[in-house]
Amino acid sequence: MSATIRPLEDEDRPWVEDFVRERWGDEIVVGHGVVFRPAALPGFLLTDGAAVGGVLTYSIDGDACEVVTIDAVAEGRGYGGLLLDAVEDAARGAGCSRLWLITTDDNERAIGFYRAHGFEVVAIREGAIERSREMKPSIPLLDGRGVPIRDEIEMERLLAPDDTLMEGGTPSMQNPTSPDPISDPKGYQTYLLGLLGDDDPAAVQARTPATLRELAGEAGPHLGLRPQPKEWSAFECMAHLTDAEIVMSGRYRWVLAHDEPPLIGYDQDLWVDRLHADDDGLDSLLDLFDALRLANVTLWQRTRGDQRQRVGIHAERGPESFDLAFRMIAGHDRFHVEQARRTLGSLQ
């Protein structure tokens, strides 16, 4: 892909108006009771060679940047993700702390795309589209599949002041990297604990099975695709989380039942490469993860404080308690779930 992105310029306005009319049915768009004319807004043009690949327009109000329209002409080339990256940079440059947008309840693919890029649903406005039709009668009653278009879905992604830290010093997941667990074991521990922050590790872990199934449902044909030759696919991220849960199931129980047992390490890449050659076994993989996770969260909930302080001797990190290991796995969940999201986003 030889895509390039530049800001929209004044001479672009006439054809942007035509572009918006063609794709949105009018030169205006309506969201949350506001009428926008995208051709008059700041935005970005993506070109691939001589062809237009996509257009994004946005509006900044205070510390919030709203994505008003985003259109990728061709799917599966990563154009949408590149446009979102461009508007994020613009929002940060303007001092914004929030990137947000409106979509509709029928648009499941868009909701999945935005989630893959770190957006979360923060509001559902039931019946809002009917009110929007009063301002823009051309909004259809049904989508192309015959599904009624009724509700507005508001989604947002909070922007940290710094690319590496979230509020309170928690590492950002916008561009996730982690210290090497072998060469920097203490740094690795600190990083994963930082991703958990002050949250309940059992609650975080209990939500992961549903999150993985949601991601799998959104992935479609991209599930087993690697964004780069040496980067994991979304399926491989899920496979690694399952491998880790298998390993931790044994470690937790050794620590609780034995006195300072040795905890051997494992090569996560070898496990993924040799045990998960393709994504045909997704259902059985997630079933296994669900069962192990339920068992391990239940184990945590029925242990006493003194039991959680029992330790094993990790081959690379030294003494590691049940409490520490369980908290690290919650941060580990967050890291690899976000990795899977970003992988899917880069492919859509």
N, C-alpha and C positions, 0 to 999 in steps of 0.2 A: 504494500500500500504506500503510495506517494502522496498522501493527503497533506494539505497545508491549511492553516486556519488564520484568518485575519479579521480585525474588527470591521463591522459594516461602515460604509462611508456614505456621504450624502448622495453621490451618484448611483448608489445601489438602491435607493429608496423606491423608485418607480417599479423596478422588476421585483423587489421584495414584496411590494403590495400585490402584484400579480401572482407571485408565488404563494402568498398567504391565501389569497382568494381561491386559488386552485385547490389548495390542500385543506382549507378550513371552511370553504363555502362562502366566504365573505372577507372583506378587508379588515373586519373587526373580530375580536374574540372577547368572550365574557367569562369572568371568573370571580367568585365571591362578591357578586354584585357590582363589579367594576368593569367598564368597557375599555378595552385597550385597542390601539391601532399599532400593531407590531411594526409596520413599516416606519413608524416614527420613533421607535425605541432603539436604544443601543443594542448591539448584538454581534454575532460572529457568523462569518461565511466560511464553510469548509469546501475546498475544491480538491479534486483528485485528478491531476492532470488538467485538462481543459474543462472537465465536467463539474457541475455543482454536485457536491456530495451531501450537503446539509446546511441548515440555517437554524440559529438559535437567537431568540430575542429575550430581553430581561428588563426588569424595572427595579431600581433600588429606592427603598424608603427607610430612612434612618439606618439602623444596623442590620436590616434584612434585605436580601436580594431574592426577588421572585423570578423564576424561570417562567416566562409568559408563553412562549412557543418553542418547541424543539422538533425539528423534522429531519430525519435521516432519509435521503432519497433511496439508498440501497441498504438492505438489512444484512447482518452477519459480517460487516467489515469493520466494526468498531467505531463508526462515525459518531454515533450518539454519545459514546463514552468520551471521545475526544472533545466534543462540544461541551459536555458537562465539565471536563477538566478546565476548559478555557473560561467558562463563566465562574467557576470556583476561584480561579486566579484573579479574575476581575473583582469578584466580591471581596476577597481578602485584601486586595489592593485598595478598595474603597472603605476598609475597616469594618466590613460586615461580619457578624457572628452567626448568621443564620442564612442558609440557602433553602428555598422552599418552592413549592409549586402546587398546582391543582390539576388533578386528572378526574376521570369519571369512573363510577362503579363497574361499568361494563368492560372497561379497558384493562383486562387482566394482564395482558402482555406488558403494557406500560408500567403497571404496578410492580410486576416482577423485575422489569428492567431497572426501575428506580431503586428497588430494594437491593438489587445486585450492586448498586453504586452507593450503598450506605444510607439511603433515605428510609425513614420510618413513617408509618401512618400516624398522624397526630390528631386528626379530626375527620369525622364523616358528617356531612351536612345533608341530611335526608330531604329529598324534594327540591334541592337547590337548583337543579337543572330546569325545572318548570319555571322558576322565577327568572332564570337566565334567558329562557325563550321569549319572555316578555320584552327583553332588550334586543334579542337576536332571534327572530322567528325562524331563521333557517336551520337552527339546531334540530337535528332529526329526533324523532321519538324513539326510534330503534337503531341499533348499530347494524353492521352488515350481516350479522348472524341472526338478526331478529330479536336480539336481547334489548329490553327497555333501558333507556339511558335516563336515570333518575337522580342519582346522588353525586355530590362532589366529594372527592377524596383529597384531603390536604396531607401532603408529605413534606418532611423536612430533613435536612442534615445540618447538624450544628458544626460550625467551623471554629476550631481552636485558634487562639491568637498566634500560636506557634505550631509549625508542622509536626513537632515531635511530642508536644505535651497537651493534654486535655486539662480542664479545670481541676485543680487539686493535685496536679503533678502526675496524673495518670497518662501513660503513653497513648498517643493518638493511633487510631486504626485506619487513618486515611491512606497511608502508604506503609503497611506493616512490615517491619523487619524485626528480627530478634537476635540477641547474642547467641553465639554458637554454644550449645549445651555441653560440649566436650572441652573446647579451649577456654571458655569463660563460664563455668558452671554457676558461680555465684551471681554473675550478671544475668544469666538465664533465669535463675530463681527470682531475682528482683524484678525482672521484666514481666514475668507471668503474674506475679503477685500484684504488680502495678496495674495490670489489665483488669484484675478483679477489683482492686480498690477496697472499699469498705462494704461491698455487697456480700450478701449471704451466699457462700459457695454452693450450698445445696440447692438453693433456688435457681442460681445461674445454671447449674448442671441439669436440673430437672427440666429446664426449658429447651435444652439443646436437641433432644430427639425430634420434637415437633419442628424446630427450625431447620434441621437437616432434611426432613421430608418436604417441607415447604420449598427449600432450595432445589431439591431434586425435581419437584413438580414444575418449577419455573425454568429449569435448565434446558429441557427439550433436547435437540440434537447436539447441544454444546456440552453436555454432561461429561463426556470422556475426552474432550479436546484440551490439549495443553496450549496455553497462550504463548509459551516459548518452549524449545526442546527440553530445557532443564528445569522447567517449572511444572508443578503438579496441576492436573486438571481438577475440576470441582469434585469429580468422583474420587480421585486419589486423595484429596483432602478428607473426604468422608471416610475413606478406607483407613487413612492414618489415624483419624480419631477413634475408629473402631479398634485398630491395633493397640493404640495406647490404652483403651479401656480394658482390653484383654490383659495387657501387662499389669496395669494398675490393680485389676481384680485380684491377681496373685500377690502383688506387693502389699496391699492393704492387709490381707489376711496373714501373710507371713509376719508382718510387723506386730499385728495384734496377738498372734498365737506364739511367736518365738521371741527369744531375747536377742535383740540386735542382729537379726539375720542379714546375710549379704544380699544386696539387691543388684543383680547384674544388669548392665545396660543392653541396648539392642540398636541395631542400625536401621533407622526408620526408612531410609531409602531402599535398602535391600528388601525389607518386608513389603513395601509398596510394590516394588518392581517384580518380585518373585511370587508374591502371594495374591496379587490383584492385577492380573494381566489385562483384563478388560472390565467393562462396566456391566456385563450381562447379569452379574449377581447382585444388583443393587438392592432388591427387595430383601433377600436373605441377609445381606450385610447390615441393612438398617434394622431388621428384626433382631439380629444379634446385638447391635449397639443398644437398642431399646431395652432388651432384657438385662444386659450387663449393667447399664446405667441405673436402671431401677433397683437392681440388687445392691449396687454400691452406694447409692444415695440412702437406701434403707439401712444399710450397715452403718453409715455415718450417723444417721439419726438415732440409732439405738445404742451408740457408744457413749461412755462417760468422758468427762474432761480429762481424767488421768489416763484413760486408754488412748485418747487422741495424741497424747504426748509420747507414747511409745515410739521408738526409733528403729529403723533399719540402717545399714551402712551401704549407701549407694556407691557403686564402683567408681563413679566420676565426681560425685558431689559430696561424698562423705555422709555424716549422720543426717537422716531425713525422717522427720516424724510423720505419723499418719495425718496429723493436722496440716502440716506444711504441704505434703504431697496432695492432699485433697484440695487445698486452696490453689495450688499450682495448676491442677487439672481444670479448674474453673476458668482460670486465665488462658490456659491452653485451648479450651473450647472457643473462647472469644477470638483468639488469634486465628485459628484455622477456619472458623466460620466466616470471618471477614476475608480471609484469603480466598475462600471459595466464591464469595460474593464478587470480589474484585476480578477474579478469573472470569466468571460468567459475564460480568459487565464489559470486560475488554473484548469479548467475543461477539457481543450482540450489536 
